[in-house]
């Protein structure tokens, strides 16, 4: 067991940094997903509140 311990201790910082990287990237992606959902919901609400004049502009000129 004593001969394995130095190797485990040498790999511990790498495992810790890898775990930290994983947690940070996961939180960034989750935040981005939530932000996209919120923006889509906000745009849908704005579109529902606006009068129905979002038709094709080329049809309005004819």
N, CA, C and O atoms as a CHARMM CRD file, in Angstrom:
* protein
*
  248
    1    1 UNK  N      0.82100  -1.19200   0.00000 PROA 1      0.00000
    2    1 UNK  CA     0.00000   0.00000   0.00000 PROA 1      0.00000
    3    1 UNK  C      0.86100   1.25100   0.00000 PROA 1      0.00000
    4    1 UNK  O      0.49900   2.25600  -0.61200 PROA 1      0.00000
    5    2 UNK  N      2.00100   1.19600   0.68400 PROA 2      0.00000
    6    2 UNK  CA     2.86300   2.37000   0.74300 PROA 2      0.00000
    7    2 UNK  C      3.48700   2.69000  -0.60900 PROA 2      0.00000
    8    2 UNK  O      3.80400   3.84900  -0.87900 PROA 2      0.00000
    9    3 UNK  N      3.66600   1.70900  -1.44300 PROA 3      0.00000
   10    3 UNK  CA     4.25600   1.97500  -2.75200 PROA 3      0.00000
   11    3 UNK  C      3.23800   2.58500  -3.72200 PROA 3      0.00000
   12    3 UNK  O      3.63100   3.20100  -4.71300 PROA 3      0.00000
   13    4 UNK  N      1.94900   2.42400  -3.45400 PROA 4      0.00000
   14    4 UNK  CA     0.90100   2.95600  -4.32000 PROA 4      0.00000
   15    4 UNK  C      0.53800   4.38500  -3.92100 PROA 4      0.00000
   16    4 UNK  O      0.13400   5.18100  -4.76800 PROA 4      0.00000
   17    5 UNK  N      0.67600   4.70700  -2.66800 PROA 5      0.00000
   18    5 UNK  CA     0.25000   6.00600  -2.14700 PROA 5      0.00000
   19    5 UNK  C      0.90200   7.19400  -2.85300 PROA 5      0.00000
   20    5 UNK  O      0.19300   8.16100  -3.13100 PROA 5      0.00000
   21    6 UNK  N      2.18300   7.19100  -3.15700 PROA 6      0.00000
   22    6 UNK  CA     2.75700   8.34000  -3.86900 PROA 6      0.00000
   23    6 UNK  C      2.13900   8.54600  -5.25200 PROA 6      0.00000
   24    6 UNK  O      1.97800   9.68200  -5.69800 PROA 6      0.00000
   25    7 UNK  N      1.79600   7.45500  -5.92500 PROA 7      0.00000
   26    7 UNK  CA     1.18900   7.57000  -7.24700 PROA 7      0.00000
   27    7 UNK  C     -0.23400   8.13800  -7.15800 PROA 7      0.00000
   28    7 UNK  O     -0.64200   8.95400  -7.98400 PROA 7      0.00000
   29    8 UNK  N     -0.96600   7.69700  -6.15900 PROA 8      0.00000
   30    8 UNK  CA    -2.31800   8.22000  -5.94800 PROA 8      0.00000
   31    8 UNK  C     -2.25300   9.70800  -5.60900 PROA 8      0.00000
   32    8 UNK  O     -3.03100  10.50300  -6.13700 PROA 8      0.00000
   33    9 UNK  N     -1.33200  10.08000  -4.73700 PROA 9      0.00000
   34    9 UNK  CA    -1.18500  11.48600  -4.37100 PROA 9      0.00000
   35    9 UNK  C     -0.71100  12.33200  -5.55400 PROA 9      0.00000
   36    9 UNK  O     -1.05000  13.51200  -5.64000 PROA 9      0.00000
   37   10 UNK  N      0.05500  11.75500  -6.45200 PROA 10     0.00000
   38   10 UNK  CA     0.51000  12.48300  -7.63300 PROA 10     0.00000
   39   10 UNK  C     -0.64400  12.71000  -8.61500 PROA 10     0.00000
   40   10 UNK  O     -0.67600  13.72900  -9.30400 PROA 10     0.00000
   41   11 UNK  N     -1.58300  11.77400  -8.68200 PROA 11     0.00000
   42   11 UNK  CA    -2.70800  11.89800  -9.59500 PROA 11     0.00000
   43   11 UNK  C     -3.86500  12.71200  -9.00500 PROA 11     0.00000
   44   11 UNK  O     -4.74600  13.15500  -9.74300 PROA 11     0.00000
   45   12 UNK  N     -3.86900  12.90700  -7.71000 PROA 12     0.00000
   46   12 UNK  CA    -4.96700  13.60500  -7.05000 PROA 12     0.00000
   47   12 UNK  C     -5.19000  15.03100  -7.57200 PROA 12     0.00000
   48   12 UNK  O     -6.34400  15.39500  -7.79800 PROA 12     0.00000
   49   13 UNK  N     -4.15900  15.85500  -7.77600 PROA 13     0.00000
   50   13 UNK  CA    -4.41600  17.19300  -8.32300 PROA 13     0.00000
   51   13 UNK  C     -5.02400  17.16100  -9.72900 PROA 13     0.00000
   52   13 UNK  O     -5.88100  17.98200 -10.05400 PROA 13     0.00000
   53   14 UNK  N     -4.58900  16.23300 -10.54400 PROA 14     0.00000
   54   14 UNK  CA    -5.13200  16.11500 -11.89600 PROA 14     0.00000
   55   14 UNK  C     -6.60800  15.73500 -11.84700 PROA 14     0.00000
   56   14 UNK  O     -7.41800  16.29300 -12.58600 PROA 14     0.00000
   57   15 UNK  N     -6.95300  14.80500 -10.99400 PROA 15     0.00000
   58   15 UNK  CA    -8.35200  14.39200 -10.84700 PROA 15     0.00000
   59   15 UNK  C     -9.18000  15.55400 -10.30500 PROA 15     0.00000
   60   15 UNK  O    -10.30500  15.77100 -10.75400 PROA 15     0.00000
   61   16 UNK  N     -8.64100  16.29400  -9.35600 PROA 16     0.00000
   62   16 UNK  CA    -9.35800  17.43600  -8.78600 PROA 16     0.00000
   63   16 UNK  C     -9.60300  18.53700  -9.80800 PROA 16     0.00000
   64   16 UNK  O    -10.69900  19.09200  -9.86900 PROA 16     0.00000
   65   17 UNK  N     -8.60100  18.85400 -10.60400 PROA 17     0.00000
   66   17 UNK  CA    -8.75100  19.88800 -11.62500 PROA 17     0.00000
   67   17 UNK  C     -9.71900  19.41700 -12.71100 PROA 17     0.00000
   68   17 UNK  O    -10.51000  20.21100 -13.22000 PROA 17     0.00000
   69   18 UNK  N     -9.66500  18.15500 -13.06200 PROA 18     0.00000
   70   18 UNK  CA   -10.58700  17.61100 -14.05200 PROA 18     0.00000
   71   18 UNK  C    -12.01900  17.69400 -13.54500 PROA 18     0.00000
   72   18 UNK  O    -12.91600  18.08000 -14.29500 PROA 18     0.00000
   73   19 UNK  N    -12.24800  17.34000 -12.28800 PROA 19     0.00000
   74   19 UNK  CA   -13.58400  17.43100 -11.70000 PROA 19     0.00000
   75   19 UNK  C    -14.06000  18.88200 -11.66800 PROA 19     0.00000
   76   19 UNK  O    -15.21300  19.16000 -11.99600 PROA 19     0.00000
   77   20 UNK  N    -13.19200  19.80000 -11.28100 PROA 20     0.00000
   78   20 UNK  CA   -13.54100  21.21600 -11.24000 PROA 20     0.00000
   79   20 UNK  C    -13.90500  21.72900 -12.64400 PROA 20     0.00000
   80   20 UNK  O    -14.88700  22.45500 -12.80100 PROA 20     0.00000
   81   21 UNK  N    -13.13000  21.35900 -13.64400 PROA 21     0.00000
   82   21 UNK  CA   -13.41600  21.73600 -15.02700 PROA 21     0.00000
   83   21 UNK  C    -14.77800  21.20900 -15.45800 PROA 21     0.00000
   84   21 UNK  O    -15.56000  21.93200 -16.07500 PROA 21     0.00000
   85   22 UNK  N    -15.06200  19.95300 -15.13500 PROA 22     0.00000
   86   22 UNK  CA   -16.33500  19.34700 -15.48100 PROA 22     0.00000
   87   22 UNK  C    -17.49600  20.10200 -14.84100 PROA 22     0.00000
   88   22 UNK  O    -18.49600  20.37300 -15.50500 PROA 22     0.00000
   89   23 UNK  N    -17.37400  20.44000 -13.56900 PROA 23     0.00000
   90   23 UNK  CA   -18.44400  21.15000 -12.86200 PROA 23     0.00000
   91   23 UNK  C    -18.66200  22.53000 -13.46400 PROA 23     0.00000
   92   23 UNK  O    -19.80600  22.94500 -13.64600 PROA 23     0.00000
   93   24 UNK  N    -17.60400  23.24100 -13.77300 PROA 24     0.00000
   94   24 UNK  CA   -17.72000  24.58000 -14.34700 PROA 24     0.00000
   95   24 UNK  C    -18.37100  24.52900 -15.71700 PROA 24     0.00000
   96   24 UNK  O    -19.28400  25.30800 -15.98900 PROA 24     0.00000
   97   25 UNK  N    -17.92900  23.63500 -16.58200 PROA 25     0.00000
   98   25 UNK  CA   -18.49600  23.52500 -17.92300 PROA 25     0.00000
   99   25 UNK  C    -19.95200  23.09000 -17.85200 PROA 25     0.00000
  100   25 UNK  O    -20.78200  23.60000 -18.60400 PROA 25     0.00000
  101   26 UNK  N    -20.27700  22.16100 -16.96500 PROA 26     0.00000
  102   26 UNK  CA   -21.66500  21.72100 -16.81600 PROA 26     0.00000
  103   26 UNK  C    -22.55300  22.88500 -16.38600 PROA 26     0.00000
  104   26 UNK  O    -23.66100  23.03600 -16.90200 PROA 26     0.00000
  105   27 UNK  N    -22.08700  23.70800 -15.45200 PROA 27     0.00000
  106   27 UNK  CA   -22.87300  24.85600 -15.01300 PROA 27     0.00000
  107   27 UNK  C    -23.01600  25.90900 -16.11000 PROA 27     0.00000
  108   27 UNK  O    -24.07100  26.53100 -16.23200 PROA 27     0.00000
  109   28 UNK  N    -21.98500  26.11200 -16.89500 PROA 28     0.00000
  110   28 UNK  CA   -22.07300  27.06200 -18.01000 PROA 28     0.00000
  111   28 UNK  C    -23.10800  26.58300 -19.01900 PROA 28     0.00000
  112   28 UNK  O    -23.93800  27.37200 -19.47000 PROA 28     0.00000
  113   29 UNK  N    -23.07100  25.30900 -19.37900 PROA 29     0.00000
  114   29 UNK  CA   -24.01800  24.78100 -20.35400 PROA 29     0.00000
  115   29 UNK  C    -25.44700  24.79600 -19.81000 PROA 29     0.00000
  116   29 UNK  O    -26.38600  25.10800 -20.54300 PROA 29     0.00000
  117   30 UNK  N    -25.61400  24.46300 -18.54400 PROA 30     0.00000
  118   30 UNK  CA   -26.94600  24.49600 -17.94500 PROA 30     0.00000
  119   30 UNK  C    -27.48400  25.92100 -17.88600 PROA 30     0.00000
  120   30 UNK  O    -28.66500  26.15000 -18.15000 PROA 30     0.00000
  121   31 UNK  N    -26.63400  26.87100 -17.54300 PROA 31     0.00000
  122   31 UNK  CA   -27.05000  28.26600 -17.53000 PROA 31     0.00000
  123   31 UNK  C    -27.43200  28.75200 -18.91800 PROA 31     0.00000
  124   31 UNK  O    -28.40600  29.48900 -19.07300 PROA 31     0.00000
  125   32 UNK  N    -26.68200  28.35000 -19.91600 PROA 32     0.00000
  126   32 UNK  CA   -26.99900  28.72800 -21.29300 PROA 32     0.00000
  127   32 UNK  C    -28.33300  28.13600 -21.71400 PROA 32     0.00000
  128   32 UNK  O    -29.12500  28.80400 -22.37800 PROA 32     0.00000
  129   33 UNK  N    -28.58900  26.90300 -21.33700 PROA 33     0.00000
  130   33 UNK  CA   -29.85800  26.26000 -21.67400 PROA 33     0.00000
  131   33 UNK  C    -31.02100  27.00200 -21.03500 PROA 33     0.00000
  132   33 UNK  O    -32.03500  27.26200 -21.68200 PROA 33     0.00000
  133   34 UNK  N    -30.86600  27.34300 -19.74800 PROA 34     0.00000
  134   34 UNK  CA   -31.92800  28.08100 -19.05500 PROA 34     0.00000
  135   34 UNK  C    -32.12600  29.46100 -19.66200 PROA 34     0.00000
  136   34 UNK  O    -33.25700  29.93600 -19.76600 PROA 34     0.00000
  137   35 UNK  N    -31.04000  30.10700 -20.06200 PROA 35     0.00000
  138   35 UNK  CA   -31.13500  31.43100 -20.67400 PROA 35     0.00000
  139   35 UNK  C    -31.88500  31.36100 -22.00800 PROA 35     0.00000
  140   35 UNK  O    -32.72700  32.21300 -22.29200 PROA 35     0.00000
  141   36 UNK  N    -31.58400  30.35700 -22.81700 PROA 36     0.00000
  142   36 UNK  CA   -32.28600  30.20800 -24.10000 PROA 36     0.00000
  143   36 UNK  C    -33.77200  29.95500 -23.89300 PROA 36     0.00000
  144   36 UNK  O    -34.59700  30.47500 -24.64400 PROA 36     0.00000
  145   37 UNK  N    -34.12200  29.16400 -22.88900 PROA 37     0.00000
  146   37 UNK  CA   -35.53100  28.90700 -22.59200 PROA 37     0.00000
  147   37 UNK  C    -36.20600  30.20000 -22.14800 PROA 37     0.00000
  148   37 UNK  O    -37.32100  30.49200 -22.58000 PROA 37     0.00000
  149   38 UNK  N    -35.55100  30.97100 -21.29800 PROA 38     0.00000
  150   38 UNK  CA   -36.13000  32.22200 -20.81000 PROA 38     0.00000
  151   38 UNK  C    -36.31000  33.22500 -21.94700 PROA 38     0.00000
  152   38 UNK  O    -37.33200  33.90800 -22.00800 PROA 38     0.00000
  153   39 UNK  N    -35.34500  33.32200 -22.83500 PROA 39     0.00000
  154   39 UNK  CA   -35.45500  34.25400 -23.95800 PROA 39     0.00000
  155   39 UNK  C    -36.58200  33.82300 -24.90000 PROA 39     0.00000
  156   39 UNK  O    -37.34300  34.66200 -25.38000 PROA 39     0.00000
  157   40 UNK  N    -36.68800  32.53500 -25.16000 PROA 40     0.00000
  158   40 UNK  CA   -37.76000  32.05100 -26.03000 PROA 40     0.00000
  159   40 UNK  C    -39.12300  32.33500 -25.40300 PROA 40     0.00000
  160   40 UNK  O    -40.05700  32.73500 -26.09800 PROA 40     0.00000
  161   41 UNK  N    -39.23800  32.12900 -24.09600 PROA 41     0.00000
  162   41 UNK  CA   -40.49700  32.41800 -23.40800 PROA 41     0.00000
  163   41 UNK  C    -40.80600  33.90900 -23.46700 PROA 41     0.00000
  164   41 UNK  O    -41.94800  34.29200 -23.72000 PROA 41     0.00000
  165   42 UNK  N    -39.80900  34.75100 -23.23800 PROA 42     0.00000
  166   42 UNK  CA   -39.99800  36.19200 -23.27900 PROA 42     0.00000
  167   42 UNK  C    -40.42500  36.64400 -24.67900 PROA 42     0.00000
  168   42 UNK  O    -41.32800  37.46900 -24.81700 PROA 42     0.00000
  169   43 UNK  N    -39.77700  36.10600 -25.71200 PROA 43     0.00000
  170   43 UNK  CA   -40.14000  36.46500 -27.08300 PROA 43     0.00000
  171   43 UNK  C    -41.55500  36.01300 -27.41500 PROA 43     0.00000
  172   43 UNK  O    -42.28600  36.73100 -28.09800 PROA 43     0.00000
  173   44 UNK  N    -41.95200  34.83800 -26.94400 PROA 44     0.00000
  174   44 UNK  CA   -43.30900  34.35800 -27.19300 PROA 44     0.00000
  175   44 UNK  C    -44.33000  35.25800 -26.49800 PROA 44     0.00000
  176   44 UNK  O    -45.38300  35.55200 -27.06300 PROA 44     0.00000
  177   45 UNK  N    -44.02500  35.69200 -25.28500 PROA 45     0.00000
  178   45 UNK  CA   -44.92700  36.60000 -24.57500 PROA 45     0.00000
  179   45 UNK  C    -45.03300  37.93600 -25.28900 PROA 45     0.00000
  180   45 UNK  O    -46.12700  38.48600 -25.41300 PROA 45     0.00000
  181   46 UNK  N    -43.91300  38.46400 -25.75700 PROA 46     0.00000
  182   46 UNK  CA   -43.93000  39.73900 -26.48200 PROA 46     0.00000
  183   46 UNK  C    -44.72300  39.61100 -27.77800 PROA 46     0.00000
  184   46 UNK  O    -45.46800  40.51700 -28.15100 PROA 46     0.00000
  185   47 UNK  N    -44.55600  38.48200 -28.46000 PROA 47     0.00000
  186   47 UNK  CA   -45.26900  38.27300 -29.71400 PROA 47     0.00000
  187   47 UNK  C    -46.76600  38.14400 -29.46500 PROA 47     0.00000
  188   47 UNK  O    -47.57100  38.61700 -30.26700 PROA 47     0.00000
  189   48 UNK  N    -47.14200  37.51100 -28.36500 PROA 48     0.00000
  190   48 UNK  CA   -48.56200  37.34500 -28.04100 PROA 48     0.00000
  191   48 UNK  C    -49.18500  38.68400 -27.64700 PROA 48     0.00000
  192   48 UNK  O    -50.36400  38.91300 -27.92000 PROA 48     0.00000
  193   49 UNK  N    -48.42100  39.56900 -27.01100 PROA 49     0.00000
  194   49 UNK  CA   -48.93500  40.87000 -26.59200 PROA 49     0.00000
  195   49 UNK  C    -49.04300  41.85500 -27.74900 PROA 49     0.00000
  196   49 UNK  O    -49.91200  42.72700 -27.73600 PROA 49     0.00000
  197   50 UNK  N    -48.18700  41.73200 -28.73400 PROA 50     0.00000
  198   50 UNK  CA   -48.15300  42.68000 -29.84700 PROA 50     0.00000
  199   50 UNK  C    -49.36300  42.46900 -30.75000 PROA 50     0.00000
  200   50 UNK  O    -49.84700  41.34700 -30.89400 PROA 50     0.00000
  201   51 UNK  N    -49.85800  43.57000 -31.36700 PROA 51     0.00000
  202   51 UNK  CA   -50.93700  43.40700 -32.34200 PROA 51     0.00000
  203   51 UNK  C    -50.46300  42.55200 -33.51000 PROA 51     0.00000
  204   51 UNK  O    -49.26400  42.46400 -33.77600 PROA 51     0.00000
  205   52 UNK  N    -51.36900  41.94800 -34.17900 PROA 52     0.00000
  206   52 UNK  CA   -51.00900  41.00900 -35.24900 PROA 52     0.00000
  207   52 UNK  C    -50.64100  41.76800 -36.51800 PROA 52     0.00000
  208   52 UNK  O    -51.38200  41.73900 -37.50000 PROA 52     0.00000
  209   53 UNK  N    -49.50600  42.44300 -36.49700 PROA 53     0.00000
  210   53 UNK  CA   -49.00300  43.12200 -37.69100 PROA 53     0.00000
  211   53 UNK  C    -47.62100  42.60400 -38.05100 PROA 53     0.00000
  212   53 UNK  O    -46.79600  43.32900 -38.60600 PROA 53     0.00000
  213   54 UNK  N    -47.38500  41.35700 -37.73200 PROA 54     0.00000
  214   54 UNK  CA   -46.08900  40.75600 -38.03400 PROA 54     0.00000
  215   54 UNK  C    -46.11800  39.99600 -39.35000 PROA 54     0.00000
  216   54 UNK  O    -45.28000  39.12300 -39.57500 PROA 54     0.00000
  217   55 UNK  N    -47.06800  40.31100 -40.22100 PROA 55     0.00000
  218   55 UNK  CA   -47.17600  39.63200 -41.51300 PROA 55     0.00000
  219   55 UNK  C    -46.00400  39.96700 -42.41400 PROA 55     0.00000
  220   55 UNK  O    -45.13700  40.76800 -42.06400 PROA 55     0.00000
  221   56 UNK  N    -45.99300  39.35100 -43.56000 PROA 56     0.00000
  222   56 UNK  CA   -44.92100  39.55700 -44.52500 PROA 56     0.00000
  223   56 UNK  C    -44.96900  41.00700 -45.02400 PROA 56     0.00000
  224   56 UNK  O    -46.01800  41.47800 -45.46300 PROA 56     0.00000
  225   57 UNK  N    -43.86000  41.69500 -44.95900 PROA 57     0.00000
  226   57 UNK  CA   -43.81300  43.10300 -45.33900 PROA 57     0.00000
  227   57 UNK  C    -44.07100  43.28600 -46.82600 PROA 57     0.00000
  228   57 UNK  O    -44.58700  44.32800 -47.23000 PROA 57     0.00000
  229   58 UNK  N    -43.72900  42.30900 -47.64700 PROA 58     0.00000
  230   58 UNK  CA   -43.96500  42.45100 -49.08700 PROA 58     0.00000
  231   58 UNK  C    -45.46500  42.42800 -49.38800 PROA 58     0.00000
  232   58 UNK  O    -45.90200  43.03400 -50.36600 PROA 58     0.00000
  233   59 UNK  N    -46.25200  41.74800 -48.57200 PROA 59     0.00000
  234   59 UNK  CA   -47.69400  41.72700 -48.77500 PROA 59     0.00000
  235   59 UNK  C    -48.32000  43.03700 -48.34900 PROA 59     0.00000
  236   59 UNK  O    -49.37600  43.39700 -48.86800 PROA 59     0.00000
  237   60 UNK  N    -47.71100  43.76500 -47.42500 PROA 60     0.00000
  238   60 UNK  CA   -48.26900  45.02500 -46.95400 PROA 60     0.00000
  239   60 UNK  C    -48.14200  46.11400 -48.01100 PROA 60     0.00000
  240   60 UNK  O    -48.96200  47.03200 -48.02900 PROA 60     0.00000
  241   61 UNK  N    -47.15400  46.05000 -48.88400 PROA 61     0.00000
  242   61 UNK  CA   -46.92000  47.06800 -49.88900 PROA 61     0.00000
  243   61 UNK  C    -47.80500  46.89400 -51.11600 PROA 61     0.00000
  244   61 UNK  O    -47.91700  47.82400 -51.91500 PROA 61     0.00000
  245   62 UNK  N    -48.43200  45.74500 -51.29400 PROA 62     0.00000
  246   62 UNK  CA   -49.25800  45.53100 -52.49100 PROA 62     0.00000
  247   62 UNK  C    -50.69400  45.85400 -52.27200 PROA 62     0.00000
  248   62 UNK  O    -51.50400  45.72200 -53.19000 PROA 62     0.00000
